[in-house]
Amino acid sequence: MANMNSDSRHLGTSKVDHERDPGPMNIQFEPSDLRSKRPFYIEPTNIVNVNHVIQRVSDHASAMNKRIHYYSRLTTPADKALIAPDHVVPGPEECYVYSPLGSAYKLQSYTEGYGKNTSLVTIFMIWNTMMGTSILSIPWGIKQAGFTTGMCVIILMGLLTLYCCYRVVKSRTMIYFIHHINDTDTILSTNNSNPVICPSAGSGGHPDNSSMIFYANDTGAQQFEKWWDKSRTVPFYLVGLLLPLLNFKSPSFFSKFNILGTVSVLYLIFLVTFKAVRLGFHLEFHWFIPTEFFVPEIRFQFPQLTGVLTLAFFIHNCIITLLKNNKKQENNVRDLCIAYMLVTLTYLYIGVLVFASFPSPPLSKDCIEQNFLDNFPSSDTLSFIARIFLLFQMMTVYPLLGYLARVQFLGHIFGDIYPSIFHVLILNLIIVGAGVIMACFYPNIGGIIRYSGAACGLAFVFIYPSLIYIISLHQEERLTWPKLVFHVFIIILGVANLIVQFFM
């Protein structure tokens, strides 16, 4: 290691083998380890800026390194007599790690790495990361569960997933081993500017059809629906749009547009608020028996909502990464709780407003679609803008997910994440083909979300956090029967949540 004035400098004066030397990197280091990693010093004149050619360690630095090794051989590692005293150990910001390949790498302490984001930034990072397409299915989930039951389930699932996420955060210090729209769709015009449709009315029996307006005699609308069908034509349009993006060698360009996720969610909140103000609230409370226009407050299909919410509240696999850059690590748990509260309130706001403002009568609440945007006709400008936002958001996320699959699959098999354009193209055709098949034969976003959410959540939300906590308590001989029963019960809930999805 070396003491330096600049964090962007290397040891050296001669050439380096670029094929063997990985170049500059940041290395995470515990501040407590500095006492056992004694640095040696070299003159700043022997340091070369990293922007120039990477160079080998100078003769002076090499001699100093050999001297340190010489002293280390004079005594056993347990003998501290010949170790440099503490007062000459530089601070973490001044330390570099000496590489046998001929470079000195920046020694980045945890305090430096963690001091990037304030609590406010951390909270909204978690909120933005958790928000996704599952928000489109929350109103449908509330309809399936019943209005009152749906609100209760959202709150309870928020608390349960928050606890499991809390267990993930704490585990770092506790574990010691490693339906599409067609020309029969019914349109209800509640006023001249806010039409709401019931795509399933064609199979119908929805009341008061005399107040409905049909597209049947509108040739232009029929032609539009023919060429813009979300399960027959749109998936193939997206192939031409997304497949080239998946073949990029690096997805770093798309990672800069994550702000579109926040913009799209904020626009959805504005859209729902605007529509609710224009449409008004339409609610009746019937606890167990459905009526002509309203669903009961308690329905036994509520597990469909729990499946959706498992994915909607899922952030457990990356919460440690999001929290590690929090400037004040002691506020991690508080910031996590605030973020979950904001996410829960967002889901409640979207779900309650869409459900309550859906015009019943004349349409039944059962008309609420799995993607609530489908309840607005394609001619609705505001909902069209919302779809555009979501499209651009997916255009930035999809290449990142494809890149992750490429790294894990091709890197494991061929040892190279980009062996050739042919290999990458075949993999991406499989990925896109699976999406097209799903869009053509099972275009049900609510179903996809609840199945995938329950399956992934079983492992990452329910099983792993609970098992890690149980094992850590057992290792410390602090495991009690109440704690064991409670966390086993959480695992059972996760298993039941997955199994029941196949019977709903």
KEBA-699093 format. One line per field, with one value per residue (C-alpha): residue number from 1; x, y, z. Coordinates in nm, 4 decimals, decimal comma. Example, Ala and Ser with C-alpha at 12.3 -4.5 7.8 and 13.67 -1.06 7.14 Angstrom:
residues 2
pos 1 2
x 1,2300 1,3670
y -0,4500 -0,1060
z 0,7800 0,7140
END
This chain:
residues 504
pos 1 2 3 4 5 6 7 8 9 10 11 12 13 14 15 16 17 18 19 20 21 22 23 24 25 26 27 28 29 30 31 32 33 34 35 36 37 38 39 40 41 42 43 44 45 46 47 48 49 50 51 52 53 54 55 56 57 58 59 60 61 62 63 64 65 66 67 68 69 70 71 72 73 74 75 76 77 78 79 80 81 82 83 84 85 86 87 88 89 90 91 92 93 94 95 96 97 98 99 100 101 102 103 104 105 106 107 108 109 110 111 112 113 114 115 116 117 118 119 120 121 122 123 124 125 126 127 128 129 130 131 132 133 134 135 136 137 138 139 140 141 142 143 144 145 146 147 148 149 150 151 152 153 154 155 156 157 158 159 160 161 162 163 164 165 166 167 168 169 170 171 172 173 174 175 176 177 178 179 180 181 182 183 184 185 186 187 188 189 190 191 192 193 194 195 196 197 198 199 200 201 202 203 204 205 206 207 208 209 210 211 212 213 214 215 216 217 218 219 220 221 222 223 224 225 226 227 228 229 230 231 232 233 234 235 236 237 238 239 240 241 242 243 244 245 246 247 248 249 250 251 252 253 254 255 256 257 258 259 260 261 262 263 264 265 266 267 268 269 270 271 272 273 274 275 276 277 278 279 280 281 282 283 284 285 286 287 288 289 290 291 292 293 294 295 296 297 298 299 300 301 302 303 304 305 306 307 308 309 310 311 312 313 314 315 316 317 318 319 320 321 322 323 324 325 326 327 328 329 330 331 332 333 334 335 336 337 338 339 340 341 342 343 344 345 346 347 348 349 350 351 352 353 354 355 356 357 358 359 360 361 362 363 364 365 366 367 368 369 370 371 372 373 374 375 376 377 378 379 380 381 382 383 384 385 386 387 388 389 390 391 392 393 394 395 396 397 398 399 400 401 402 403 404 405 406 407 408 409 410 411 412 413 414 415 416 417 418 419 420 421 422 423 424 425 426 427 428 429 430 431 432 433 434 435 436 437 438 439 440 441 442 443 444 445 446 447 448 449 450 451 452 453 454 455 456 457 458 459 460 461 462 463 464 465 466 467 468 469 470 471 472 473 474 475 476 477 478 479 480 481 482 483 484 485 486 487 488 489 490 491 492 493 494 495 496 497 498 499 500 501 502 503 504
x 0,0000 0,1070 0,0393 -0,0732 -0,2067 -0,4502 -0,7115 -0,6571 -0,2857 -0,0851 0,2500 0,4962 0,7296 0,7346 0,5004 0,2363 0,0895 -0,2675 -0,3902 -0,2968 -0,3401 -0,7085 -0,6449 -0,7745 -1,0509 -1,2157 -1,1697 -1,4071 -1,2212 -1,3227 -1,1691 -1,0883 -0,8645 -0,6235 -0,4490 -0,3419 -0,2606 0,0475 0,1299 0,4690 0,5466 0,6848 0,7491 0,4602 0,6940 0,6702 0,2927 0,1421 -0,2115 -0,4584 -0,5647 -0,2188 -0,0699 -0,0893 0,2677 0,4624 0,5777 0,8999 1,2286 1,1879 0,8436 0,9553 1,2481 1,0180 0,7780 1,0586 1,1736 0,8256 0,8246 1,1705 1,0590 0,7509 0,9781 1,1877 0,9180 0,5941 0,2687 0,1594 0,4593 0,3718 0,7172 0,8240 0,4861 0,4665 0,2997 -0,0545 0,0442 0,2103 -0,0892 -0,2576 -0,6302 -0,8481 -0,8676 -0,4867 -0,4386 -0,3827 -0,3494 -0,0311 -0,0985 0,1584 0,0581 0,2151 -0,0590 -0,1765 -0,5526 -0,7630 -0,8507 -1,2113 -1,3351 -1,6943 -1,7417 -1,6471 -1,8610 -2,1613 -2,1559 -2,3248 -2,6988 -2,9106 -3,2033 -3,4494 -3,2691 -3,2489 -3,6215 -3,7225 -3,4730 -3,6476 -3,9916 -3,8919 -3,7350 -4,0398 -4,2872 -4,3500 -4,6169 -4,7838 -4,9379 -5,1636 -5,3239 -5,3895 -5,7477 -5,8273 -5,6871 -5,9066 -6,2067 -6,1189 -6,0797 -6,3636 -6,3178 -6,2821 -6,0898 -5,8620 -5,7570 -5,6895 -5,4870 -5,2696 -5,1869 -5,1203 -4,9035 -4,7115 -4,6352 -4,5440 -4,3099 -4,1563 -4,0713 -3,9166 -3,7172 -3,6035 -3,4785 -3,2797 -3,1140 -3,0268 -2,9041 -2,5698 -2,4664 -2,6310 -2,5233 -2,1744 -2,1597 -2,1916 -5,8349 -5,7975 -6,0314 -6,2289 -6,5212 -6,7765 -6,6413 -6,8919 -6,8271 -6,9877 -6,9556 -7,0037 -6,9412 -6,8127 -6,4450 -6,4091 -6,5281 -6,4897 -6,5204 -6,5990 -6,3946 -6,5768 -6,9255 -6,9600 -7,0047 -7,2097 -7,5355 -7,4335 -7,7371 -7,8709 -7,7338 -7,9540 -7,7059 -7,4123 -7,2463 -7,0957 -6,8082 -6,9874 -7,0592 -6,7355 -6,5145 -6,2137 -6,2233 -6,2578 -5,9512 -5,7528 -5,8482 -5,7529 -5,3990 -5,3478 -5,4501 -5,2530 -5,2509 -5,2294 -5,0253 -4,8619 -4,6286 -4,4776 -4,4323 -4,2381 -4,0068 -3,8720 -3,8341 -3,6799 -3,4758 -3,2070 -3,1753 -3,1070 -2,8026 -2,6069 -2,2835 -2,3344 -2,6671 -2,5126 -2,6909 -3,0325 -2,9441 -2,9321 -3,3048 -3,4369 -3,5920 -3,8656 -3,9912 -4,0554 -4,2117 -4,4495 -4,5678 -4,6216 -4,8168 -5,0332 -5,1120 -5,2109 -5,4224 -5,6100 -5,6710 -5,7982 -6,0323 -6,1661 -6,2471 -6,4298 -6,6142 -6,6937 -6,7231 -6,9591 -6,9706 -7,2211 -7,1355 -7,2700 -7,0631 -7,1155 -7,3801 -7,3024 -7,5522 -7,6113 -7,3421 -7,1288 -6,9103 -6,9292 -6,6881 -6,5467 -6,4622 -6,2793 -6,0662 -5,8502 -5,5419 -5,5198 -5,4444 -5,1858 -5,0055 -4,9977 -4,8815 -4,5980 -4,4412 -4,5582 -4,3720 -4,0736 -3,7366 -3,5688 -3,3028 -3,1502 -3,2357 -2,8841 -2,7373 -2,9795 -2,9137 -2,5351 -2,4912 -2,7028 -2,4990 -2,6245 -2,6299 -2,8025 -3,1135 -3,1443 -3,4342 -3,6204 -3,5731 -3,6843 -4,0039 -4,0795 -4,0227 -4,2598 -4,5192 -4,4993 -4,5302 -4,8318 -4,9987 -4,9307 -5,0937 -5,3890 -5,4306 -5,4266 -5,6392 -5,9027 -5,9500 -5,9797 -6,2204 -6,4319 -6,4566 -6,5431 -6,8939 -7,1341 -7,4048 -7,4319 -7,1205 -7,0531 -6,7406 -6,6601 -6,5672 -6,2425 -5,9635 -5,6380 -5,4662 -5,6882 -5,5665 -5,7643 -6,0820 -6,0096 -6,0595 -5,7656 -5,8959 -5,8448 -5,5469 -5,4441 -5,4402 -5,2497 -4,9797 -4,9644 -4,9063 -4,6283 -4,4550 -4,4785 -4,3466 -4,0361 -3,9866 -3,9938 -3,7582 -3,4978 -3,5603 -3,5921 -3,2377 -3,0987 -3,2846 -3,1707 -2,8123 -2,8410 -2,9663 -2,6782 -2,4180 -2,5491 -2,6208 -2,3533 -2,0911 -2,1466 -2,1477 -1,8893 -1,6908 -1,7644 -2,0744 -2,0500 -1,8939 -2,0351 -2,3281 -2,4703 -2,4789 -2,6302 -2,8905 -3,0052 -3,0404 -3,2327 -3,4635 -3,5513 -3,6153 -3,8280 -4,0056 -4,1142 -4,2585 -4,4422 -4,5937 -4,7116 -4,8583 -5,0432 -5,1822 -5,2025 -5,2275 -5,3372 -5,1051 -5,2781 -5,2386 -4,8752 -4,7927 -4,9667 -4,8096 -4,4594 -4,4924 -4,6044 -4,3315 -4,0407 -4,1735 -4,1837 -3,8064 -3,6842 -3,9570 -4,0715 -3,8259 -3,4735 -3,5118 -3,6876 -3,4417 -3,1404 -3,2824 -3,3644 -3,0184 -2,8396 -3,0357 -2,9631 -2,5891 -2,5973 -2,8104 -3,0802 -3,3541 -3,6794 -4,0006 -4,2117 -3,9578 -3,9288 -4,3070 -4,3570 -4,1001 -4,2096 -4,5612 -4,4287 -4,2815 -4,6141 -4,7921 -4,5556 -4,6159 -4,9943 -4,9804 -4,8214 -5,0409 -5,3706 -5,2942 -5,3623 -5,7120 -5,8385
y 0,0000 0,3570 0,7023 0,9431 1,2957 1,2103 0,9370 0,9005 0,8091 0,4876 0,3616 0,3421 0,4602 0,1914 -0,0101 -0,2629 -0,5725 -0,4590 -0,8141 -0,9122 -0,5871 -0,5145 -0,1428 0,0854 -0,0342 0,0545 -0,1961 -0,2112 -0,2195 -0,2292 0,0623 -0,1788 -0,3772 -0,0843 -0,1824 -0,5138 -0,3792 -0,1592 0,0645 0,1569 0,5049 0,6235 0,9678 1,1367 1,1879 0,8177 0,8363 0,8601 0,9871 0,7128 0,9017 0,8357 0,4989 0,2535 0,1859 -0,0669 -0,0044 0,1947 0,0554 0,2662 0,1264 -0,2259 -0,2002 -0,0674 -0,3545 -0,6096 -0,4441 -0,4833 -0,8517 -0,8896 -0,7509 -0,9745 -1,2810 -1,1854 -1,2835 -1,4732 -1,3030 -1,2986 -1,0864 -0,7164 -0,5818 -0,5073 -0,3764 -0,0055 0,1903 0,3248 0,6907 0,6342 0,4527 0,6942 0,7487 0,5345 0,8090 0,8007 0,4239 0,2213 -0,1538 -0,2753 -0,5282 -0,7931 -0,7134 -0,3743 -0,1308 0,0454 0,0505 0,2940 0,1712 0,2840 0,2718 0,1918 0,5331 0,6879 0,4472 0,4963 0,8731 0,9311 0,9702 1,1473 0,9721 1,1533 1,0310 0,6783 0,6701 0,7775 0,5397 0,2520 0,3921 0,4310 0,0867 -0,0827 0,0911 -0,1086 -0,2404 -0,4181 -0,0818 -0,1212 -0,4334 -0,3016 -0,1799 -0,5193 -0,6908 -0,4777 -0,5725 -0,9412 -0,9145 -0,6710 -0,3053 -0,3351 -0,6616 -0,5241 -0,2237 -0,4441 -0,6913 -0,4121 -0,2830 -0,6286 -0,7382 -0,4129 -0,4841 -0,8491 -0,7778 -0,4875 -0,7201 -0,9746 -0,6954 -0,5794 -0,9305 -0,9167 -0,5912 -0,7286 -1,0612 -0,9027 -0,8857 -1,2055 -1,4865 -1,6304 -1,8397 -1,7522 -0,9486 -0,7363 -0,4520 -0,5265 -0,3942 -0,5362 -0,3411 -0,1247 0,2442 0,4447 0,8186 0,9606 1,3014 1,4229 1,4078 1,1079 0,7847 0,4589 0,1231 -0,2320 -0,4534 -0,7707 -0,6278 -0,8140 -1,1391 -0,9521 -0,8848 -0,5487 -0,3359 -0,0202 -0,0932 0,1798 0,4316 0,2621 0,3661 0,0978 0,1072 -0,1402 0,1019 0,2973 0,1658 0,3729 0,2415 -0,1134 -0,0738 0,0715 -0,2189 -0,4617 -0,3293 -0,2332 -0,5413 -0,5922 -0,9721 -1,0190 -0,7359 -0,5164 -0,7913 -0,8315 -0,4544 -0,4605 -0,7316 -0,4914 -0,2236 -0,4188 -0,6945 -0,4559 -0,2943 -0,6308 -0,6871 -0,3889 -0,4939 -0,2642 -0,1431 0,1549 0,3956 0,2741 0,2855 0,6649 0,6792 0,5204 0,8585 0,7616 0,5165 0,7985 1,0192 0,7439 0,6706 1,0404 1,0733 0,7723 0,9419 1,2595 1,0598 0,8713 1,1915 1,3784 1,0955 1,0559 1,4265 1,4144 1,0842 1,1141 0,8303 0,5341 0,3120 0,0857 -0,1453 -0,5022 -0,7330 -1,0814 -1,0687 -0,9123 -0,6790 -0,5871 -0,3211 -0,3788 -0,6577 -0,7614 -0,6133 -0,9565 -1,2006 -1,5295 -1,4377 -1,2152 -1,4428 -1,3097 -0,9715 -1,1180 -1,2691 -0,9328 -0,7569 -1,0019 -0,8740 -0,5154 -0,5023 -0,7044 -0,5362 -0,7867 -0,8969 -0,5496 -0,3670 -0,4068 -0,2486 0,0450 0,1041 0,0699 0,4201 0,5831 0,8566 0,7685 0,3940 0,4145 0,5456 0,2475 0,0849 0,4146 0,5013 0,1530 0,1868 0,5291 0,4005 0,1071 0,3424 0,5614 0,2581 0,1310 0,4717 0,4924 0,1542 0,2445 0,5787 0,4316 0,1292 0,3082 0,5990 0,3775 0,1367 0,4079 0,6295 0,3482 0,4453 0,1979 0,2189 0,1809 -0,0414 -0,3152 -0,3018 -0,6427 -0,4555 -0,3301 -0,4788 -0,6399 -0,3350 -0,0446 0,1579 -0,0859 0,0653 0,3794 0,3718 0,4105 0,7562 0,8833 1,1185 1,1073 0,7285 0,7182 0,9394 0,7043 0,4102 0,6020 0,6695 0,3026 0,1995 0,4158 0,2928 -0,0688 0,0201 0,1186 -0,1698 -0,4528 -0,4238 -0,4220 -0,7440 -0,8966 -0,8003 -0,9654 -1,2879 -1,2683 -1,2255 -1,5148 -1,7573 -1,6956 -1,6056 -1,9348 -2,1524 -1,9829 -1,7836 -1,4685 -1,2485 -1,1603 -1,4595 -1,3445 -1,1583 -1,4961 -1,6341 -1,3143 -1,2984 -1,6570 -1,5940 -1,2706 -1,4383 -1,6938 -1,4189 -1,2073 -1,5152 -1,6178 -1,2716 -1,2718 -1,6154 -1,4992 -1,1775 -1,3684 -1,6595 -1,5279 -1,1450 -1,1188 -0,8906 -0,9592 -1,3337 -1,3077 -1,0789 -1,2879 -1,6162 -1,4761 -1,2714 -1,5687 -1,7936 -1,5503 -1,4164 -1,7642 -1,7821 -1,4228 -1,2713 -1,5522 -1,8419 -1,6969 -1,4090 -1,6344 -1,9213 -1,6931 -1,5461 -1,8898 -2,0251 -1,7222 -1,7435 -2,1154 -2,0524 -1,7987 -2,0315 -1,7629 -1,9415 -1,9640 -2,1482 -1,8319 -1,6974 -2,0345 -2,0781 -1,7219 -1,7471 -2,0957 -1,9509 -1,6836 -1,9582 -2,1459 -1,8268 -1,7986 -2,1609 -2,1173 -1,7933 -1,9806 -2,2907 -2,1020 -1,9060 -2,2241 -2,2614 -1,9054
z 0,0000 -0,0471 0,0957 -0,1787 -0,2273 -0,5063 -0,5310 -0,9048 -0,9159 -0,9658 -0,8520 -1,1357 -1,4082 -1,6803 -1,9052 -1,8070 -1,9657 -2,0389 -2,0915 -1,7383 -1,5492 -1,4825 -1,4422 -1,1653 -0,9400 -0,6106 -0,3293 -0,0334 0,3003 0,6622 0,8581 1,1407 0,9057 0,8693 1,1910 1,0406 0,6901 0,7424 0,4449 0,3084 0,1738 -0,1574 -0,2958 -0,4832 -0,7821 -0,8496 -0,9034 -1,2513 -1,3231 -1,4120 -1,7259 -1,8692 -1,9611 -1,6703 -1,5570 -1,3574 -1,0031 -0,9849 -0,8540 -0,5412 -0,4705 -0,5479 -0,3075 -0,0362 -0,0936 -0,0611 0,2608 0,4111 0,3147 0,4662 0,8011 0,7982 0,7776 1,0782 1,3218 1,3484 1,2431 1,6073 1,7082 1,6727 1,7576 1,4003 1,2772 1,2069 1,4912 1,4569 1,4295 1,0905 0,9421 0,6985 0,6872 0,4613 0,2010 0,1643 0,1354 -0,1803 -0,2223 -0,3928 -0,6705 -0,7706 -1,1316 -1,0932 -0,9967 -0,6858 -0,6402 -0,4446 -0,0965 -0,0461 0,3092 0,3959 0,5425 0,2102 0,0059 0,2307 0,2305 -0,1027 -0,0476 0,2071 0,3704 0,1423 -0,1687 -0,0296 0,0498 -0,2992 -0,4578 -0,2801 -0,3743 -0,7394 -0,7581 -0,6070 -0,8366 -1,1538 -1,3867 -1,0941 -1,0016 -1,3087 -1,1581 -0,8068 -0,8877 -1,0413 -0,7338 -0,5057 -0,7198 -0,6850 -0,3086 -0,2400 -0,1574 0,2208 0,2096 -0,0596 0,1461 0,4485 0,2421 0,0971 0,4443 0,5900 0,2957 0,3222 0,6880 0,6267 0,3357 0,5288 0,8164 0,5796 0,4137 0,7576 0,8236 0,4985 0,6050 0,9468 0,8082 0,7111 1,0737 1,1967 0,9650 0,9833 0,6690 0,3444 -2,2683 -2,5692 -2,7042 -3,0223 -3,2215 -2,9779 -2,6836 -2,5053 -2,4455 -2,1705 -2,1995 -1,8537 -2,0036 -2,3363 -2,2416 -2,0088 -2,1746 -1,9815 -2,1530 -2,0503 -2,2851 -2,1732 -2,2320 -2,5605 -2,3716 -2,1482 -2,0030 -1,8650 -1,7910 -1,9458 -2,2913 -2,4314 -2,2944 -2,4657 -2,7907 -3,0138 -3,2595 -3,4870 -3,7705 -3,7425 -4,0227 -3,9195 -3,5634 -3,6881 -3,9097 -3,6183 -3,3914 -3,6692 -3,7039 -3,3384 -3,1424 -2,8247 -2,8519 -3,2305 -3,3801 -3,1142 -2,9788 -3,3261 -3,3613 -3,0361 -3,1651 -3,4267 -3,1595 -2,8714 -3,0373 -3,1732 -2,8295 -2,6664 -2,8876 -2,7549 -2,5893 -2,2919 -2,1462 -1,9653 -2,2015 -2,0821 -1,7128 -1,7383 -1,8148 -1,4940 -1,4147 -1,6630 -1,4009 -1,1566 -1,4254 -1,5399 -1,1850 -1,1113 -1,4351 -1,3411 -1,0091 -1,1954 -1,4457 -1,1735 -0,9763 -1,2821 -1,3854 -1,0309 -1,0092 -1,3433 -1,2828 -0,9118 -0,6623 -0,7134 -0,4071 -0,2321 0,0532 0,0436 0,2588 0,1178 -0,1586 -0,4978 -0,6637 -1,0250 -1,0299 -0,7212 -0,5892 -0,2209 0,0316 0,1163 -0,1640 -0,1468 -0,4477 -0,2254 -0,2692 -0,6238 -0,4707 -0,2336 -0,5335 -0,7089 -0,3932 -0,3350 -0,6553 -0,5969 -0,2631 -0,3844 -0,3379 -0,1098 -0,3564 -0,3926 -0,0690 0,0716 -0,2408 -0,2185 0,1497 0,1492 0,0027 0,2703 0,4344 0,7822 0,8168 1,1535 0,9710 0,7367 0,9196 0,9572 0,5887 0,4845 0,6883 0,5433 0,1882 0,2448 0,3900 0,0778 -0,1506 0,0451 0,0301 -0,3457 -0,4078 -0,1864 -0,3621 -0,7133 -0,6263 -0,4212 -0,6635 -0,9720 -0,8008 -0,6376 -0,9472 -1,1876 -1,3105 -1,1495 -1,2680 -1,5603 -1,5652 -1,3134 -1,0970 -1,2451 -1,5642 -1,4074 -1,6194 -1,5069 -1,6569 -1,5565 -1,8562 -2,0742 -1,9275 -2,1268 -2,5065 -2,7378 -2,8325 -2,4767 -2,4963 -2,1306 -2,1122 -2,4426 -2,2909 -1,9914 -2,2243 -2,4001 -2,0682 -1,9750 -2,3159 -2,2833 -1,9276 -2,0476 -2,3336 -2,0764 -1,8350 -2,0892 -2,2321 -1,8777 -1,7952 -2,1229 -2,0435 -1,7017 -1,8641 -2,1140 -1,8424 -1,6346 -1,9196 -2,1812 -1,9242 -1,7434 -2,0572 -2,2796 -2,0263 -2,2290 -2,1985 -2,5707 -2,7493 -3,0850 -3,2339 -3,3397 -2,9849 -2,8467 -3,1246 -3,0641 -2,6897 -2,7470 -2,9990 -2,7322 -2,4757 -2,7119 -2,8494 -2,5006 -2,4456 -2,7780 -2,7100 -2,3683 -2,5121 -2,7855 -2,5849 -2,2258 -2,2368 -1,8738 -1,6822 -1,3511 -1,3883 -1,4926 -1,2018 -0,9382 -1,0521 -1,0890 -0,7706 -0,5633 -0,7081 -0,6687 -0,3415 -0,1915 -0,2003 -0,1704 0,0482 0,2754 0,2910 0,2736 0,5240 0,7752 0,7391 0,7717 1,0911 1,2343 1,1526 1,2963 1,6215 1,6408 1,5968 1,8766 2,0920 2,1163 1,9213 2,1163 2,0344 1,9761 1,7252 1,5535 1,5254 1,3989 1,1202 1,0194 0,9959 0,7546 0,5372 0,5427 0,4339 0,1368 0,0353 0,0698 -0,1308 -0,4229 -0,4102 -0,3867 -0,7083 -0,9084 -0,7605 -0,8130
END
